[in-house]
Amino acid sequence: MPKPTRLLPCLAVILLLSLTGCRHGASQANTPAPASTSTATAKEGLARLTPQQQHDEEVKRWDAWPIREGHSPERAWQGVLHILRTVPRFADITPEIAGPALGMPGQSLPPPLRGYSARIHPDWALGWVLDERTVVPMLEVSVGHRPVPGSTYMDPAPVCDGPTDWAVLRPELEAMGFTLWAQWGALDYSSANDHYALSIDLLPSTQLNGRLCIKGITLRPMPQQVRP
């Protein structure tokens, strides 16, 4: 099985770069600028700064992002399982289906992105993106942490407090036909069944005695179903 190609940057990066253009809740009703414009503007602004200034600016934007109550990574992972069980084709996944299944609104990112993002903890965000602009479309659901210098480790315990971790998720997926796993490192798995290809990113938690927490799940159609 070939290693899956990342078609989008990390969801957390998308969320951070588009903070100034995104609506992070119904209370912000202004129509956002197109993602291509707001993201390009953010990138151009950051490019003129030193690395330390870029980091400081990212932290400032993160801290200005309101924390939203009521969103749960646990609900999101269970929602992915629900989609796999009830939606037979990737082409049938819409924001109206994905949002309720994942326990999040169907749309808050500015077009052309389709998805939702929310800061759910002082150090963590949760979101999903449905991207159909590429040759192989994808649905990515993931958590991301606040900007930190370099390779600083941030323990995922605050977003790993539900019963769904890798030890629980794997047998659930295998019951749906994801029985052959390719492992691209200790924290990166991929598999496929007759309808979907998926990849799983994990994070170990030292606070939870090495428990492997879910960082992100990406769904794609099988190659023969890319353009049904």
C-alpha positions in Angstrom: 0.0 0.0 0.0 1.6 3.3 -1.0 2.0 5.9 1.7 -0.9 8.4 1.5 0.0 11.9 0.3 -0.9 14.9 2.4 -3.1 17.0 0.1 -3.5 19.8 2.6 -1.2 21.4 5.1 -2.0 20.5 8.7 -5.5 21.6 9.5 -4.2 23.6 12.4 -2.1 25.7 10.0 -5.1 26.3 7.8 -7.1 27.4 10.8 -4.4 29.7 12.1 -3.7 31.4 8.8 -7.4 32.0 8.2 -8.3 33.2 11.6 -8.8 36.8 10.5 -11.3 35.6 7.8 -13.1 32.8 9.5 -16.4 32.9 11.5 -15.9 31.0 14.7 -19.5 31.0 15.7 -22.9 32.3 14.9 -22.2 35.5 16.9 -19.8 36.7 14.2 -22.1 37.2 11.2 -19.9 39.3 8.9 -19.2 37.6 5.6 -15.5 36.6 5.6 -13.1 37.3 2.8 -12.4 34.4 0.4 -9.9 32.0 2.0 -7.5 32.4 -1.0 -7.4 36.2 -0.3 -7.2 36.1 3.5 -4.7 33.2 3.6 -2.5 34.8 1.0 -2.6 38.1 2.9 -1.7 36.4 6.1 1.2 34.5 4.5 2.5 37.7 2.9 2.3 39.5 6.2 4.1 36.8 8.0 6.8 36.5 5.3 7.9 40.1 6.1 8.6 39.2 9.8 11.5 37.5 11.5 10.9 33.9 12.7 10.4 35.2 16.2 8.0 37.9 15.1 6.1 35.3 13.0 5.8 33.1 16.1 4.7 36.0 18.3 2.1 37.0 15.7 0.7 33.4 15.5 0.5 33.2 19.3 -1.3 36.6 19.4 -3.9 35.4 16.8 -4.4 32.1 18.7 -4.9 33.9 22.0 -7.5 36.2 20.4 -9.5 33.2 19.1 -12.5 32.7 21.4 -12.9 29.3 23.1 -16.1 27.5 22.1 -17.9 25.2 24.5 -19.7 22.0 23.6 -17.3 20.6 21.0 -15.7 17.2 21.7 -12.9 15.3 20.0 -14.5 12.1 21.3 -17.7 13.0 19.5 -15.8 13.8 16.3 -14.0 10.4 16.3 -17.3 8.7 16.9 -18.7 10.8 14.1 -16.1 9.5 11.7 -17.1 5.9 12.5 -20.8 6.9 12.0 -20.0 8.3 8.5 -18.1 5.2 7.6 -21.0 3.0 8.7 -23.8 5.0 7.1 -22.5 6.8 4.0 -21.6 4.3 1.3 -19.7 6.6 -1.0 -17.3 9.5 -0.4 -19.2 11.5 -3.0 -22.2 11.5 -0.8 -20.4 13.3 2.1 -21.6 16.9 2.3 -21.1 19.6 5.0 -24.7 19.0 5.9 -23.9 15.4 6.6 -20.4 15.8 8.1 -21.2 18.6 10.5 -24.0 16.9 12.5 -22.2 13.6 12.5 -19.0 15.2 13.9 -20.9 17.2 16.5 -19.9 20.5 14.8 -21.7 23.0 12.5 -21.7 22.2 8.9 -19.8 25.3 7.7 -17.8 28.1 9.2 -14.7 28.3 7.1 -14.6 30.9 4.3 -15.0 29.6 0.7 -13.6 27.7 -1.1 -12.8 25.8 2.1 -15.8 23.7 3.4 -15.7 22.9 7.1 -15.5 24.2 10.6 -13.0 25.1 13.2 -13.1 26.0 16.9 -10.7 26.6 19.7 -12.0 24.2 22.4 -9.3 24.6 25.0 -6.6 27.2 25.8 -4.1 25.1 24.0 -6.1 23.0 21.5 -8.5 23.5 18.5 -10.8 21.0 16.7 -12.0 21.1 13.2 -12.8 19.4 9.9 -12.2 20.3 6.3 -13.9 18.7 3.2 -11.7 19.4 0.2 -13.0 18.3 -3.2 -10.7 20.6 -5.3 -8.0 18.0 -5.7 -7.7 14.9 -7.8 -8.3 12.8 -4.7 -10.8 14.6 -2.5 -10.5 14.2 1.3 -12.3 14.8 4.6 -9.9 15.6 7.4 -10.9 15.7 11.1 -8.2 16.7 13.5 -7.1 18.5 16.6 -4.3 21.0 16.6 -2.4 22.8 19.3 -1.4 26.4 19.9 1.8 27.6 18.1 4.9 26.4 19.9 8.6 26.9 19.1 10.3 24.3 17.0 9.5 20.7 17.9 8.2 21.5 21.4 6.0 18.6 22.6 2.5 19.4 23.8 0.7 16.6 25.7 -2.6 15.8 24.1 -4.3 14.7 27.4 -6.8 17.6 27.3 -8.2 16.3 24.0 -7.8 12.6 24.9 -10.2 12.4 27.8 -12.9 10.2 26.1 -12.9 6.5 25.6 -11.9 6.6 22.0 -8.2 6.1 21.6 -6.2 4.0 19.1 -6.7 0.8 21.2 -10.5 1.3 20.8 -10.7 2.8 17.4 -8.6 0.1 15.6 -11.0 -2.9 16.3 -14.0 -0.7 15.4 -12.4 0.0 12.0 -11.3 -3.6 11.5 -15.0 -4.6 11.9 -15.7 -2.4 8.9 -13.1 -4.1 6.7 -10.0 -2.0 7.5 -8.0 -5.1 8.3 -4.7 -4.5 6.5 -2.7 -1.7 8.0 0.4 0.0 6.6 2.5 1.7 9.3 4.7 4.7 8.2 6.1 5.3 11.7 5.1 4.6 15.3 2.3 7.3 15.0 1.1 7.0 11.4 -1.2 4.3 10.0 -3.3 3.8 6.9 -5.7 1.3 5.6 -8.6 0.8 3.1 -11.8 -1.1 2.6 -14.0 -1.5 -0.4 -15.2 2.1 -0.2 -12.8 4.3 1.7 -9.1 4.8 2.2 -8.1 6.3 5.6 -5.1 7.5 7.5 -4.7 7.9 11.2 -2.3 10.2 13.0 -1.6 9.6 16.7 -0.1 11.4 19.6 1.3 9.7 22.8 0.3 11.2 26.1 2.9 11.1 28.9 0.2 12.4 31.3 -2.0 9.4 30.4 0.8 6.8 30.8 1.7 6.6 27.1 -1.8 6.3 25.8 -2.0 6.7 22.0 -4.4 9.5 21.4 -6.0 10.4 18.1 -4.6 13.5 16.4 -6.4 13.2 13.1 -8.3 11.0 10.8 -8.4 11.5 7.0 -10.9 9.8 4.7 -10.5 9.5 0.9 -12.5 7.5 -1.7 -10.9 4.4 -3.1 -9.1 5.2 -6.4 -11.8 3.6 -8.6 -14.4 5.8 -6.8 -12.6 9.2 -7.1 -14.9 10.5 -9.8 -18.0 8.4 -9.5 
